[in-house]
Structures are given as C-alpha cells and as structure tokens.
Amino acid sequence: MMKSRINKITVICGPTASGKTGVAIEFAKILDAEIISADSMQIYKELNIGTAKPSKEEMSGIPHHLIDIVSIKTDQFSVAEYVKKADECVQDILSRNKRIIVCGGTGLYINHFIKNTQFTEYENDLDYRQRLERLSNEELYSMLVEIDTKSSDIIHPNNKKRIIRALEIYKITGKTKSELDELANSEKSKYDFVKIGLNYTDRSALYAKINKRVDLMFKNGLLDEARELYEKGEENNIRRIGAIGYIEILDYFNGLCSFDEAVEKIKQHTRNYAKRQLTWFNKDPETLWVDINENSKTDKIIEKCLNYINL
C-alpha cells in the first residue's frame, strides 16, 4: 500500500561553491519556508569558517535546521541519525504550516532522507575491524575502490571510520554497502519532493570560484580557527571526520608542508570534492538541473527553479 505523501519538499543541491545557500535563503523567503541543511560538515559545532557555514546575518531570519547539532568529539554521526533528525524537523516545520527546503551538497544525506530509507543494523566483526584499523587510509581506500566503487565515490579518502564500516559490512553480508543502500532505498518516498541541482556550465568557472572562496576563508580567519582546534587537541577528531580545509592546515602545523602548499591542497581537495558531488548528483535521474555561470544573478536562478515547482 502506498504511503501517504506529505507537503512538497524542495531540494536545492549541487557542488560546493555553486551558491546553494544563497539561493535556498531567497527561495525560502518566497515560499515562506524553513531550511533543513544537508551538509555533513556543517553539523559540527566547532567547524565554522572552513565549512562555509552561513552566519546569522546571511540566514536573513530564515530558520535553519541541522546545523551545529553535534561536536567533533562525537564518535560517529551516521546517515541513519541524520535521516531520523531530518524527519523530526519535517514534522516540526509542518506543524507551523511552513514549506520545507532541503539545502546541501551531501548527496548521501539527501537521497536517504527523501527516499525515507529504512536502515538495517548489521552485526560487527570486531577482529576484522581491528585488523583494518592497523592499515593506512590509502590502503583502506584502495580496498574500498576495488570492492565498492560507488561507495568510494562518496566516502572521503580520509574518513577512515566510514571506509572501515563499508568494508566490514561487505565481509559480514557478502554485499557492498552501496548494494544494500539501493535495496533499502527501493521503496517509494513518502515525501512529495522536487530535487533541483545547480550546475555550472563552465567547470573552470566553478573551480575559480572555489579557489576564491578558499582565499576568502583565510581572510575571514580560517587559520586561527584551525589553530585553536589544534591547540585544544582536536587533531585526531578532525582527521577522523575528514574535514577538508582543516586537515591540510594541520599538516602545515605539523611541518608536513608549507603554508602556501596547504592552501593549494585545500583548493585542490575542494575541487576534487566538487567533482565527486557532480558525479553523485548526475547519476540521479530525478535531479532537475538549472544551468548557471559566474554572472548568473540569484533572482534569475530562482526564476528558473520556480519553473520546476507546482506552487
């Protein structure tokens, strides 16, 4: 029996630095909506500048949910936890007769949420996990690429915990994590959603914007923010969650590279992340694309987005 479907959810997704946040905020003003963030780094209270977390001023009075909800000290924040919290946000927002916008670039969060994935808890193999933990990130990621290419496209090479869990699931079940996710994701969504992707027609323009944004982050105090976390002993936590923009600065603090090299690494890693995001969203036939360029105005982008929405 088909589940009852609730009010339409508008998803604004796309690669990092594509302007999702600004578009979502202006969109929310038009729709009288609240925003649920779908960003796997903005959930952390301690990470601000390097995650491009919107300020109170930028939020323009629009309520934002699922930002600053956990500490980097948290052992693990799973996709299942995100889906649960996002669903709670939906019920809360609907109780105020508001519309809903989901905004972010973490495709895993978005897909599992709007598809209402029912997660299955798999057993643990502690001996196997301990053996894996002795291996380097590079060795683990190579194993994941060989076993489960789809998961390797979306799990950051530095996110050792998630890589190990994906390998452990494969050993226990004989199926890859991506295969199991697809099976769990096969049920029709209970949400009436439209998924809009912001797509730079000129990839080089997107990369140039990423480079400029990294420079602006340093101007706004990213180095000091990272140094404070480093001095508080949070290096292992930052590396564990794979926080681009912070890991590279930690390498600089540890004398593994120069400051200029760290900046260039952040730009390169962020560009690589944008490529992985585009790969993810392009594989989803439900993504409706809005082509933009470096000269696109927010009001014109919103006008294009509105064409996809039945108000």
Backbone bond lengths (Angstrom), bond angles and torsions (degrees), N, CA, C in turn:
res aa  C-N    CA-C-N  psi(-1)  N-CA   C-N-CA  omega(-1)  CA-C   N-CA-C  phi
1 M - - - 1.472 - - 1.519 109.38 -
2 M 1.332 117.05 133.06 1.448 120.65 -178.53 1.526 110.46 -68.40
3 K 1.327 115.34 136.65 1.453 119.81 178.13 1.522 109.76 -71.62
4 S 1.333 115.20 150.52 1.461 118.63 175.25 1.518 109.27 -65.49
5 R 1.314 116.65 140.91 1.467 120.81 -176.68 1.520 109.12 -104.70
6 I 1.340 114.65 139.40 1.455 119.23 -176.66 1.518 109.92 -105.26
7 N 1.321 114.78 177.30 1.458 121.81 -171.41 1.526 113.32 -46.07
8 K 1.309 115.63 148.27 1.459 121.37 -175.16 1.513 111.92 -61.32
9 I 1.312 114.97 135.88 1.458 122.52 175.23 1.520 107.80 -108.25
10 T 1.309 116.50 128.86 1.455 121.47 176.00 1.517 108.94 -97.72
11 V 1.320 116.40 122.48 1.462 121.55 178.18 1.529 108.56 -103.13
12 I 1.328 116.03 127.11 1.462 121.84 173.47 1.522 106.58 -111.13
13 C 1.330 116.21 111.63 1.456 120.31 -176.03 1.527 110.16 -130.17
14 G 1.328 115.20 -178.76 1.451 120.01 -179.27 1.509 110.90 140.41
15 P 1.330 117.13 -179.00 1.464 120.63 -176.88 1.522 112.25 -72.13
16 T 1.312 115.65 161.05 1.453 121.10 176.54 1.532 110.43 -58.58
17 A 1.324 116.14 143.52 1.467 124.37 178.43 1.526 113.65 73.01
18 S 1.338 117.68 14.00 1.464 119.58 179.41 1.527 112.52 -87.14
19 G 1.321 117.42 -0.18 1.459 120.57 177.09 1.508 114.85 90.71
20 K 1.338 117.25 20.40 1.465 121.55 -176.29 1.528 112.23 -58.70
21 T 1.321 116.28 -45.38 1.468 120.55 -174.50 1.521 111.43 -61.35
22 G 1.330 116.23 -48.76 1.465 119.93 -179.47 1.513 112.12 -61.78
23 V 1.321 116.79 -41.77 1.463 121.28 178.86 1.527 110.23 -64.89
24 A 1.330 116.83 -44.61 1.466 120.74 -178.24 1.526 111.12 -62.39
25 I 1.323 117.16 -39.99 1.471 120.46 -179.18 1.526 110.74 -66.16
26 E 1.317 117.37 -45.90 1.468 119.78 178.89 1.527 110.78 -66.46
27 F 1.332 115.52 -36.03 1.460 121.31 177.58 1.525 110.22 -63.15
28 A 1.334 115.57 -40.97 1.464 121.02 -178.97 1.525 111.27 -63.48
29 K 1.312 116.76 -34.22 1.465 120.23 177.57 1.523 110.57 -64.43
30 I 1.317 116.08 -40.41 1.463 120.98 -179.16 1.523 111.21 -69.63
31 L 1.331 116.03 -42.22 1.467 120.78 -173.59 1.523 113.15 -88.83
32 D 1.338 117.33 -5.29 1.472 121.37 -172.02 1.526 108.38 56.18
33 A 1.326 114.72 57.23 1.463 121.52 -173.20 1.523 111.41 -119.08
34 E 1.329 114.97 166.06 1.452 122.71 170.25 1.526 107.67 -115.63
35 I 1.329 115.55 157.30 1.468 120.38 -172.34 1.521 111.08 -110.43
36 I 1.324 115.52 131.19 1.464 122.14 171.53 1.528 106.99 -105.22
37 S 1.309 116.53 119.09 1.463 120.38 -179.43 1.520 110.75 -74.33
38 A 1.330 115.53 141.31 1.465 121.83 174.33 1.525 107.67 -125.67
39 D 1.329 114.43 62.10 1.463 121.58 -178.23 1.524 108.04 -128.06
40 S 1.324 116.58 118.52 1.464 120.96 -173.18 1.517 113.96 -73.02
41 M 1.343 118.27 -8.96 1.466 121.19 177.10 1.529 112.02 -105.01
42 Q 1.322 116.87 -29.38 1.464 119.08 -179.71 1.526 112.62 -73.14
43 I 1.326 117.30 -7.71 1.467 119.90 175.17 1.530 110.67 -69.01
44 Y 1.336 118.26 -20.83 1.463 121.10 -173.34 1.526 111.79 -87.88
45 K 1.321 115.23 128.12 1.461 121.78 -175.38 1.530 112.61 -63.48
46 E 1.327 116.80 -33.74 1.464 120.19 -173.01 1.527 113.79 -83.12
47 L 1.324 117.63 -15.09 1.470 121.02 -174.94 1.524 109.30 -103.46
48 N 1.311 116.56 112.05 1.462 120.56 -175.08 1.521 113.06 -119.84
49 I 1.309 115.93 -69.39 1.472 119.78 -173.58 1.525 111.30 -64.44
50 G 1.330 116.41 -45.64 1.463 120.55 -176.39 1.512 114.77 -70.95
51 T 1.335 117.89 -11.41 1.465 121.05 177.68 1.529 111.78 -103.67
52 A 1.337 116.48 4.25 1.472 121.70 -177.77 1.523 111.38 55.70
53 K 1.321 115.23 37.90 1.463 120.78 -179.73 1.525 109.54 -66.31
54 P 1.331 119.10 130.04 1.466 119.81 -178.07 1.529 111.44 -67.07
55 S 1.324 116.05 140.44 1.456 121.40 177.12 1.526 109.82 -79.35
56 K 1.325 116.21 168.54 1.464 120.53 177.29 1.519 110.52 -58.43
57 E 1.337 115.91 -38.22 1.463 119.59 179.52 1.521 111.11 -65.34
58 E 1.331 116.08 -42.62 1.468 120.15 -179.81 1.522 111.50 -66.62
59 M 1.326 116.81 -31.47 1.471 120.13 179.30 1.518 112.32 -66.57
60 S 1.335 117.44 -20.18 1.474 122.68 174.62 1.525 113.47 53.52
61 G 1.322 115.90 34.89 1.458 119.00 177.53 1.519 114.85 81.90
62 I 1.327 117.83 -1.93 1.469 121.11 178.22 1.524 108.54 -80.70
63 P 1.327 118.86 123.54 1.467 120.61 178.23 1.530 111.34 -61.27
64 H 1.328 115.69 130.59 1.463 122.28 176.41 1.523 108.72 -115.20
65 H 1.323 116.15 136.08 1.455 121.73 -178.25 1.530 110.68 -116.67
66 L 1.321 115.95 153.28 1.466 125.22 176.71 1.530 112.72 65.66
67 I 1.322 114.95 33.64 1.460 122.54 167.46 1.525 106.54 -115.03
68 D 1.339 116.61 138.78 1.474 121.23 179.41 1.530 112.05 59.87
69 I 1.314 117.19 48.81 1.468 118.87 -176.02 1.525 113.40 -106.54
70 V 1.339 117.70 -16.92 1.467 120.04 179.04 1.528 109.47 -139.48
71 S 1.326 115.58 163.54 1.456 121.63 175.87 1.525 109.56 -95.81
72 I 1.333 116.16 154.69 1.466 119.54 175.28 1.524 110.83 -66.81
73 K 1.323 116.74 -12.86 1.462 120.53 175.31 1.529 111.50 -74.62
74 T 1.333 116.69 -16.62 1.461 121.01 179.70 1.522 110.06 -59.09
75 D 1.319 116.83 131.92 1.458 120.84 -174.99 1.520 111.27 -57.52
76 Q 1.311 116.83 -46.59 1.465 119.93 179.65 1.523 109.38 -163.19
77 F 1.319 116.00 137.75 1.457 121.08 173.26 1.521 106.16 -115.90
78 S 1.312 116.39 109.75 1.459 121.16 -171.63 1.520 112.22 -86.58
79 V 1.325 115.04 164.47 1.458 121.07 174.29 1.526 109.97 -61.84
80 A 1.327 115.91 -38.07 1.470 120.04 179.05 1.521 111.10 -60.27
81 E 1.334 116.98 -39.77 1.469 120.43 177.72 1.519 110.59 -65.85
82 Y 1.334 115.85 -40.00 1.466 118.74 178.27 1.526 110.46 -60.86
83 V 1.323 116.90 -47.21 1.468 121.28 -178.59 1.525 110.36 -59.14
84 K 1.311 116.91 -43.28 1.466 121.51 179.67 1.523 111.03 -61.53
85 K 1.332 116.22 -47.25 1.465 120.19 -178.55 1.527 111.34 -68.27
86 A 1.345 116.84 -38.12 1.460 120.00 178.82 1.518 111.17 -64.11
87 D 1.334 116.65 -40.26 1.460 120.68 178.30 1.531 110.83 -64.53
88 E 1.324 116.97 -38.16 1.464 120.86 176.13 1.525 110.49 -63.27
89 C 1.338 116.19 -38.47 1.467 120.55 177.54 1.529 111.09 -63.53
90 V 1.319 116.55 -40.93 1.463 121.08 179.16 1.525 110.24 -58.08
91 Q 1.324 115.92 -48.70 1.463 119.27 -179.03 1.528 110.86 -62.04
92 D 1.314 116.55 -39.89 1.464 121.60 -179.99 1.529 111.18 -64.88
93 I 1.331 116.31 -45.13 1.464 120.67 -178.51 1.526 110.74 -66.66
94 L 1.324 116.43 -42.92 1.463 120.00 179.53 1.527 111.79 -63.67
95 S 1.322 116.53 -30.16 1.472 119.59 179.13 1.524 111.56 -64.61
96 R 1.343 115.90 -19.23 1.474 120.85 177.16 1.526 111.45 -101.12
97 N 1.332 116.07 10.61 1.475 121.89 179.27 1.521 112.52 58.66
98 K 1.327 115.56 36.72 1.453 121.10 177.08 1.530 109.77 -104.05
99 R 1.322 115.73 155.47 1.450 120.08 173.11 1.522 109.40 -85.46
100 I 1.326 115.95 170.62 1.465 120.90 -171.18 1.524 110.68 -127.54
101 I 1.331 114.32 132.82 1.461 121.20 172.07 1.519 107.72 -121.66
102 V 1.317 116.41 127.96 1.460 121.70 172.65 1.521 106.78 -102.46
103 C 1.329 116.16 125.05 1.464 119.78 -175.24 1.520 110.36 -129.71
104 G 1.329 116.43 127.26 1.459 119.40 176.12 1.509 112.70 166.52
105 G 1.318 113.96 175.74 1.457 119.49 -178.17 1.510 114.07 -116.80
106 T 1.339 117.05 6.79 1.464 119.93 178.17 1.524 108.61 -88.66
107 G 1.315 115.28 93.73 1.462 121.33 -174.40 1.510 113.57 -58.24
108 L 1.336 116.62 -35.08 1.456 120.61 -179.78 1.524 110.50 -62.21
109 Y 1.325 117.01 -43.96 1.457 121.11 177.91 1.531 110.42 -61.42
110 I 1.328 115.25 -49.31 1.460 120.34 -174.97 1.525 111.45 -61.49
111 N 1.325 116.23 -50.47 1.468 119.05 -175.33 1.516 112.85 -63.85
112 H 1.321 116.86 -44.80 1.463 118.99 -178.88 1.523 111.33 -67.80
113 F 1.319 117.07 -32.29 1.462 119.94 179.04 1.524 111.44 -69.97
114 I 1.333 117.47 -54.95 1.457 118.89 -174.63 1.526 111.84 -70.82
115 K 1.335 116.90 -22.20 1.468 120.01 176.83 1.525 112.13 -89.42
116 N 1.357 115.28 -3.46 1.463 119.55 176.99 1.526 111.46 56.21
117 T 1.328 115.63 48.94 1.458 120.84 -178.38 1.522 110.99 -60.13
118 Q 1.335 115.45 133.33 1.459 121.42 174.32 1.530 107.38 -97.64
119 F 1.316 116.73 108.76 1.450 120.92 -172.94 1.529 111.60 -82.17
120 T 1.312 113.84 142.02 1.459 121.04 175.77 1.520 108.85 -107.00
121 E 1.311 116.73 132.96 1.456 120.73 177.30 1.531 109.15 -83.72
122 Y 1.330 115.87 123.11 1.453 120.50 179.46 1.526 109.66 -97.66
123 E 1.312 114.56 152.76 1.457 119.19 178.42 1.528 110.58 -65.32
124 N 1.326 114.91 166.26 1.458 120.69 177.33 1.522 110.26 -104.29
125 D 1.318 115.13 150.77 1.461 121.50 171.17 1.522 105.46 -122.16
126 L 1.329 115.94 88.00 1.462 120.71 -171.34 1.522 112.72 -64.52
127 D 1.345 117.25 -36.42 1.467 119.62 179.24 1.529 110.37 -63.26
128 Y 1.348 115.34 -46.08 1.465 119.55 179.66 1.521 110.22 -63.95
129 R 1.326 117.01 -41.16 1.458 120.92 -179.72 1.527 110.85 -61.84
130 Q 1.317 117.31 -42.61 1.462 120.97 179.76 1.523 111.40 -63.69
131 R 1.346 116.45 -36.84 1.470 119.67 176.94 1.522 110.51 -65.00
132 L 1.326 115.25 -40.89 1.463 119.24 179.44 1.522 111.72 -65.92
133 E 1.310 116.76 -36.84 1.468 120.20 -177.72 1.519 113.22 -64.85
134 R 1.337 116.74 -18.34 1.465 120.31 177.49 1.528 112.03 -79.37
135 L 1.341 116.39 -13.81 1.461 120.37 -177.89 1.520 110.90 -86.66
136 S 1.311 115.95 159.68 1.466 120.91 178.42 1.525 110.20 -77.61
137 N 1.329 116.08 163.57 1.467 120.90 176.48 1.520 110.96 -57.44
138 E 1.328 116.14 -40.64 1.464 120.59 -178.12 1.528 111.30 -63.45
139 E 1.337 116.10 -43.34 1.470 120.12 179.63 1.531 110.72 -65.01
140 L 1.328 115.79 -43.04 1.464 119.96 -179.45 1.518 111.34 -64.78
141 Y 1.321 116.00 -43.25 1.466 119.51 -177.45 1.526 110.65 -66.49
142 S 1.333 117.24 -36.56 1.474 120.79 176.85 1.523 110.32 -62.70
143 M 1.338 116.88 -39.69 1.465 120.54 176.60 1.526 110.64 -62.65
144 L 1.336 116.41 -42.20 1.464 120.21 -179.42 1.526 110.88 -65.05
145 V 1.325 116.92 -42.74 1.469 120.69 178.91 1.521 110.62 -58.34
146 E 1.326 115.98 -40.88 1.472 120.74 -178.27 1.531 111.39 -69.78
147 I 1.336 116.24 -38.49 1.464 120.73 -175.42 1.519 112.53 -85.68
148 D 1.330 116.39 -42.93 1.469 121.08 -168.80 1.526 109.94 -143.75
149 T 1.318 115.86 82.79 1.467 120.97 -176.32 1.522 112.04 -60.40
150 K 1.328 116.36 -39.58 1.464 119.72 -178.09 1.519 111.36 -61.20
151 S 1.322 116.68 -43.52 1.465 119.41 178.55 1.522 111.13 -67.77
152 S 1.322 116.94 -35.47 1.471 119.65 -179.84 1.525 111.59 -66.54
153 D 1.336 116.45 -22.60 1.463 119.84 177.70 1.525 112.18 -71.66
154 I 1.314 116.95 -23.39 1.464 119.44 -173.54 1.526 114.12 -117.70
155 I 1.330 117.55 -12.91 1.464 120.27 176.76 1.525 108.36 -96.00
156 H 1.323 116.18 126.83 1.462 120.35 -177.63 1.528 109.85 -65.66
157 P 1.333 118.10 138.23 1.472 121.06 -179.01 1.530 114.08 -57.24
158 N 1.333 116.57 -22.72 1.469 119.46 179.81 1.526 113.16 -89.89
159 N 1.332 116.98 -6.80 1.463 119.81 -176.83 1.536 108.83 -86.51
160 K 1.321 114.35 78.37 1.463 121.50 -172.59 1.525 111.84 -60.19
161 K 1.316 117.09 -39.03 1.461 120.63 -176.14 1.527 111.28 -63.41
162 R 1.332 116.86 -45.29 1.462 120.11 -178.98 1.527 111.27 -69.76
163 I 1.335 117.46 -35.34 1.463 120.54 178.30 1.526 109.88 -63.85
164 I 1.338 115.66 -46.92 1.465 120.27 179.91 1.523 110.68 -60.93
165 R 1.331 117.13 -41.36 1.465 119.73 -179.29 1.521 110.82 -64.29
166 A 1.330 117.29 -39.90 1.465 120.56 178.51 1.525 111.05 -63.52
167 L 1.330 116.89 -41.04 1.463 120.84 178.37 1.530 110.86 -67.87
168 E 1.329 116.20 -38.47 1.463 121.04 179.54 1.529 111.08 -65.19
169 I 1.331 116.38 -41.75 1.465 120.75 178.21 1.529 110.54 -60.77
170 Y 1.335 116.24 -41.81 1.467 120.11 179.89 1.530 110.60 -63.15
171 K 1.339 117.29 -41.42 1.466 120.08 179.99 1.530 111.17 -66.30
172 I 1.318 117.27 -37.77 1.469 121.24 -176.68 1.529 111.79 -74.43
173 T 1.343 115.77 -42.76 1.471 119.97 -170.97 1.518 114.48 -101.85
174 G 1.333 117.08 -21.18 1.461 119.73 -174.81 1.507 112.80 79.63
175 K 1.327 116.72 2.09 1.465 121.97 176.67 1.517 109.15 -121.56
176 T 1.331 115.90 149.11 1.458 118.68 179.01 1.527 110.29 -73.61
177 K 1.308 114.87 159.31 1.458 119.40 178.52 1.520 110.58 -60.82
178 S 1.333 117.44 -38.99 1.465 119.95 -179.28 1.530 110.82 -65.78
179 E 1.345 117.85 -36.96 1.470 120.82 176.87 1.522 110.98 -63.60
180 L 1.321 116.19 -44.48 1.462 120.59 179.67 1.521 111.26 -66.57
181 D 1.335 116.17 -37.23 1.467 119.70 177.18 1.523 110.72 -63.57
182 E 1.326 116.61 -40.16 1.463 120.01 -179.96 1.529 110.95 -65.66
183 L 1.323 116.75 -38.76 1.458 120.16 177.44 1.526 111.00 -64.61
184 A 1.330 115.56 -43.26 1.457 120.13 -179.96 1.519 111.39 -69.09
185 N 1.327 115.28 -22.14 1.459 121.33 -173.75 1.524 112.88 -94.76
186 S 1.333 116.42 4.29 1.464 119.98 -171.77 1.525 113.39 -78.06
187 E 1.313 118.34 -18.72 1.461 121.04 -178.36 1.528 109.75 -73.21
188 K 1.310 116.45 144.88 1.459 121.19 -179.20 1.518 110.48 -64.11
189 S 1.326 115.92 139.18 1.461 120.53 -178.61 1.523 111.64 -64.10
190 K 1.319 115.48 144.86 1.464 119.74 174.65 1.523 110.68 -83.53
191 Y 1.338 115.58 -8.20 1.454 119.91 -179.36 1.529 111.25 -97.41
192 D 1.300 115.38 144.68 1.461 121.75 172.11 1.522 105.90 -94.31
193 F 1.321 116.93 98.29 1.459 119.71 -171.21 1.520 111.98 -121.93
194 V 1.326 114.70 156.03 1.454 121.82 168.52 1.519 106.40 -127.59
195 K 1.314 115.77 131.07 1.464 121.76 -173.46 1.522 109.57 -112.43
196 I 1.322 116.23 112.41 1.458 122.05 -175.31 1.523 109.42 -111.21
197 G 1.321 115.78 126.03 1.458 121.12 179.22 1.516 111.18 -106.97
198 L 1.335 115.80 135.58 1.463 121.05 175.38 1.524 107.79 -92.59
199 N 1.324 116.20 122.83 1.455 120.80 -171.86 1.524 111.11 -127.99
200 Y 1.324 116.39 118.14 1.458 120.41 174.63 1.524 109.30 -71.91
201 T 1.333 116.21 121.94 1.467 119.71 179.85 1.526 111.40 -68.55
202 D 1.337 116.10 -27.87 1.463 121.59 177.85 1.524 107.64 -110.53
203 R 1.332 116.38 104.94 1.462 120.16 -176.21 1.531 111.70 -59.49
204 S 1.331 117.07 -34.79 1.460 119.88 -179.30 1.530 111.33 -64.93
205 A 1.335 116.79 -30.44 1.471 120.38 177.98 1.532 109.99 -68.90
206 L 1.332 116.64 -37.77 1.463 120.18 176.55 1.521 110.02 -64.12
207 Y 1.320 116.47 -44.09 1.466 119.53 -179.27 1.533 111.23 -64.46
208 A 1.322 115.92 -36.94 1.469 119.29 177.45 1.528 110.52 -64.66
209 K 1.323 115.97 -37.88 1.468 119.99 178.30 1.523 110.75 -67.13
210 I 1.333 116.64 -38.65 1.465 120.77 176.71 1.530 109.92 -60.85
211 N 1.321 116.70 -45.54 1.465 120.49 -179.77 1.528 111.36 -60.49
212 K 1.327 116.40 -42.92 1.460 120.47 179.96 1.527 110.69 -66.31
213 R 1.325 116.20 -37.24 1.460 119.02 -178.79 1.525 110.80 -67.48
214 V 1.319 117.23 -37.99 1.464 120.04 176.99 1.526 110.17 -62.59
215 D 1.329 116.93 -43.79 1.467 120.18 177.35 1.526 110.89 -59.48
216 L 1.337 116.53 -40.19 1.463 120.84 179.72 1.530 111.01 -66.63
217 M 1.331 116.82 -36.27 1.473 120.30 177.90 1.525 110.82 -59.75
218 F 1.322 116.09 -41.84 1.469 118.80 178.85 1.528 110.72 -68.38
219 K 1.307 116.60 -37.23 1.456 120.37 176.64 1.524 110.91 -62.65
220 N 1.331 116.15 -32.91 1.467 121.50 -178.21 1.529 113.62 -86.53
221 G 1.349 117.18 -0.65 1.460 119.11 173.25 1.512 117.22 110.20
222 L 1.327 117.53 21.55 1.468 119.93 -178.92 1.523 111.80 -60.35
223 L 1.327 117.58 -39.81 1.469 120.45 -178.13 1.525 110.43 -60.93
224 D 1.323 117.11 -44.54 1.469 120.62 179.89 1.532 111.31 -66.83
225 E 1.341 116.75 -38.53 1.457 120.06 178.39 1.519 110.40 -62.47
226 A 1.327 117.04 -43.97 1.460 121.18 179.38 1.528 111.00 -67.40
227 R 1.331 117.05 -38.97 1.468 119.85 179.90 1.529 111.39 -63.83
228 E 1.321 116.72 -39.28 1.461 120.44 179.26 1.528 110.66 -62.24
229 L 1.335 116.80 -42.33 1.462 120.70 178.52 1.527 110.78 -67.09
230 Y 1.317 116.09 -38.57 1.472 121.57 178.98 1.521 110.40 -62.75
231 E 1.322 116.30 -44.61 1.465 121.02 -178.63 1.523 112.27 -70.14
232 K 1.335 116.33 -21.70 1.472 120.94 176.35 1.524 112.11 -85.52
233 G 1.317 116.97 1.32 1.451 120.75 177.93 1.511 115.13 79.15
234 E 1.355 117.14 29.08 1.464 120.81 -175.96 1.534 113.17 -96.76
235 E 1.335 117.01 12.58 1.466 119.33 -175.20 1.527 112.15 -57.97
236 N 1.316 118.30 -47.48 1.468 120.35 -177.58 1.523 111.42 -62.64
237 N 1.318 117.04 -37.96 1.461 120.22 179.06 1.524 111.19 -66.30
238 I 1.320 116.69 -40.43 1.466 120.79 179.66 1.524 110.28 -65.03
239 R 1.319 116.16 -42.52 1.472 119.36 179.72 1.527 110.38 -68.61
240 R 1.312 116.96 -36.22 1.470 120.89 -178.14 1.523 111.96 -62.28
241 I 1.334 116.70 -39.95 1.459 118.80 -177.77 1.525 112.22 -88.03
242 G 1.337 117.29 -5.67 1.465 120.52 175.29 1.508 113.80 70.13
243 A 1.340 116.65 46.10 1.463 121.14 -174.88 1.525 111.25 -81.70
244 I 1.341 116.17 99.69 1.465 120.93 176.67 1.530 108.62 -61.37
245 G 1.317 115.64 138.42 1.460 120.51 -179.61 1.509 112.00 99.56
246 Y 1.316 116.19 -20.57 1.455 121.77 177.60 1.535 110.45 -110.43
247 I 1.315 116.99 -42.23 1.466 121.30 -179.88 1.531 110.35 -57.87
248 E 1.318 115.98 -43.31 1.460 120.04 -177.29 1.526 111.43 -66.09
249 I 1.326 116.89 -35.51 1.463 120.25 177.96 1.529 110.17 -71.10
250 L 1.320 116.64 -34.56 1.465 119.80 175.39 1.528 110.18 -60.86
251 D 1.325 116.91 -38.93 1.467 120.42 176.53 1.527 110.25 -60.82
252 Y 1.322 116.67 -38.42 1.474 121.06 177.14 1.524 110.47 -65.68
253 F 1.323 117.29 -44.96 1.467 120.64 179.08 1.532 111.21 -61.28
254 N 1.326 115.79 -34.01 1.467 120.72 -178.52 1.523 113.00 -86.51
255 G 1.330 117.46 5.21 1.457 121.37 176.57 1.510 114.62 75.91
256 L 1.348 116.16 18.50 1.466 119.78 -178.91 1.525 112.76 -85.85
257 C 1.320 116.59 -14.20 1.468 121.30 177.44 1.516 108.33 -160.09
258 S 1.321 116.09 167.19 1.462 120.16 176.45 1.524 109.38 -80.85
259 F 1.333 116.21 169.00 1.458 119.66 178.71 1.528 110.60 -61.84
260 D 1.329 116.73 -45.27 1.467 119.90 -179.30 1.524 111.39 -62.24
261 E 1.334 115.97 -37.05 1.465 119.34 177.88 1.530 110.47 -66.44
262 A 1.328 116.70 -37.97 1.463 120.21 178.37 1.520 110.80 -62.86
263 V 1.328 116.70 -42.51 1.463 120.74 179.21 1.524 110.30 -61.77
264 E 1.322 116.46 -45.62 1.462 120.16 -179.84 1.524 111.71 -65.10
265 K 1.335 117.04 -35.22 1.468 120.31 177.29 1.522 110.80 -65.03
266 I 1.332 116.40 -40.39 1.468 119.30 178.60 1.520 110.02 -61.10
267 K 1.318 116.26 -44.59 1.463 120.31 179.84 1.524 110.54 -62.39
268 Q 1.332 116.58 -45.29 1.462 120.61 -179.23 1.526 111.37 -64.42
269 H 1.334 116.63 -46.41 1.469 120.23 -178.47 1.526 111.54 -65.75
270 T 1.330 116.51 -34.39 1.460 119.83 178.01 1.521 110.55 -69.92
271 R 1.328 117.10 -39.58 1.468 120.34 175.72 1.524 110.43 -62.34
272 N 1.335 116.31 -41.96 1.472 120.01 178.22 1.523 111.02 -63.09
273 Y 1.340 115.73 -38.58 1.466 120.18 178.50 1.529 110.09 -64.14
274 A 1.321 116.65 -41.18 1.468 120.51 178.31 1.524 110.72 -60.78
275 K 1.334 116.64 -38.78 1.468 120.20 176.78 1.523 110.91 -61.28
276 R 1.342 116.12 -43.63 1.466 119.32 -179.91 1.526 110.94 -65.43
277 Q 1.330 116.71 -37.44 1.468 119.83 177.56 1.523 110.78 -62.84
278 L 1.324 116.74 -45.15 1.459 120.42 -179.81 1.525 111.05 -63.61
279 T 1.335 116.43 -39.26 1.462 120.39 176.50 1.516 110.85 -59.42
280 W 1.328 116.23 -44.63 1.470 121.73 -179.77 1.523 111.14 -61.65
281 F 1.337 116.66 -54.19 1.463 120.08 -174.42 1.527 112.13 -69.21
282 N 1.334 116.36 -31.15 1.467 119.06 178.94 1.522 112.32 -67.73
283 K 1.335 116.78 -23.95 1.469 120.23 179.71 1.520 111.98 -77.03
284 D 1.332 116.96 -13.03 1.457 120.62 -177.06 1.528 109.93 -95.71
285 P 1.333 117.97 110.60 1.464 120.23 -177.85 1.529 113.09 -66.02
286 E 1.337 117.26 -13.82 1.465 120.24 -179.32 1.524 112.69 -83.55
287 T 1.329 117.04 -7.77 1.463 119.84 177.40 1.525 110.02 -75.70
288 L 1.325 116.57 123.35 1.459 123.10 177.31 1.522 107.94 -100.36
289 W 1.317 116.69 117.98 1.462 119.87 -169.24 1.527 112.63 -91.45
290 V 1.320 114.54 141.09 1.458 122.50 170.56 1.528 106.66 -115.39
291 D 1.318 116.82 113.47 1.463 120.82 -178.88 1.526 110.22 -77.99
292 I 1.321 115.20 131.74 1.462 120.95 179.46 1.522 109.62 -134.26
293 N 1.317 115.93 168.52 1.456 121.92 174.04 1.519 108.84 -142.05
294 E 1.333 116.53 -177.45 1.469 120.07 -174.36 1.524 113.15 -65.16
295 N 1.334 116.89 -16.29 1.469 120.51 -179.46 1.530 113.14 -101.20
296 S 1.321 116.67 1.59 1.470 119.71 -177.74 1.522 110.94 -66.69
297 K 1.318 116.37 133.50 1.456 122.46 177.76 1.523 109.18 -91.80
298 T 1.341 115.16 146.22 1.466 120.15 -176.77 1.521 111.78 -56.90
299 D 1.344 117.09 -41.56 1.468 119.02 -177.55 1.525 111.77 -64.79
300 K 1.330 116.94 -33.37 1.468 119.95 177.84 1.526 111.31 -72.17
301 I 1.332 115.75 -37.12 1.463 119.76 177.70 1.525 109.46 -63.83
302 I 1.326 116.26 -44.60 1.462 121.03 -179.83 1.530 110.67 -63.22
303 E 1.316 115.81 -38.56 1.468 119.47 177.79 1.525 110.72 -59.66
304 K 1.333 116.62 -41.11 1.462 120.71 177.70 1.527 110.84 -66.88
305 C 1.344 116.59 -39.76 1.465 120.87 179.59 1.519 111.38 -63.15
306 L 1.333 115.99 -39.41 1.461 120.95 -177.83 1.524 112.07 -62.06
307 N 1.325 116.20 -25.79 1.457 119.91 178.06 1.518 113.03 -63.40
308 Y 1.347 115.15 -22.16 1.462 120.45 -178.71 1.525 112.85 -91.71
309 I 1.312 116.75 -4.99 1.473 119.88 -172.66 1.512 111.36 -113.43
310 N 1.306 114.40 130.63 1.463 120.62 174.29 1.517 107.67 -92.57
311 L 1.340 115.71 94.73 1.464 120.67 -177.44 1.517 110.77 -68.17
